[in-house]
Amino acid sequence: MEHVKALTIKFVMITAMLAIVLGLFYGVGFGDIVAIGLILTIAAYLIGDLLTLPALGNVSATLADFGLAFFGTWILGALFIEARIPLISASFISAIAIAVGEVFFHRYMKDHVLDDKRQKDRRLVQDKNLATEFAEEHEGHDIQKDDDKGE
């Protein structure tokens, strides 16, 4: 369920950035923006967030997402956008905007999606350790062992 939520957040972020850059500045239609945003979201989530981010960290994943957003917007823009716009510069500006958003999205991924299982495992181990320590402190045989050592 966390992946669906993360994908939705990422799709909204990428589509919003594309709508601002391509829609407001270059007059690209919203249907084209949504199509490009959907394809970029899926590719960037698989490559940047699930593969690069856990293995190489936030900086590398952001650079990977920048490259993917730039080349993806350029190639997909050539396929989808019918209007004649300066596609390379539009792709570059879009990629910068998306990369800025990705920095914050990667923090969300690390905190809520990627480390979720590890954090639950750590909490479980800590809870067991605390429960064990608490149980040992209240048992009478520990006090007797200390008394036996003193004799």
Protein Blocks (a to p, Z undefined) as FASTA:
>chain_A
ZZmmmmmmmmmmmmmmmmmmmmmmnopafklmmmmmmmmmmmmmmmmmmmmmmmnojklm
mmmmmmmmmmmmmmmmmmmmmbdcdfklmmmmmmmmmmmmmmmmmmmmmmmmmmmmmmmm
mmmmmmmmmmmmmmmmmpmklmmmmmmmmZZ
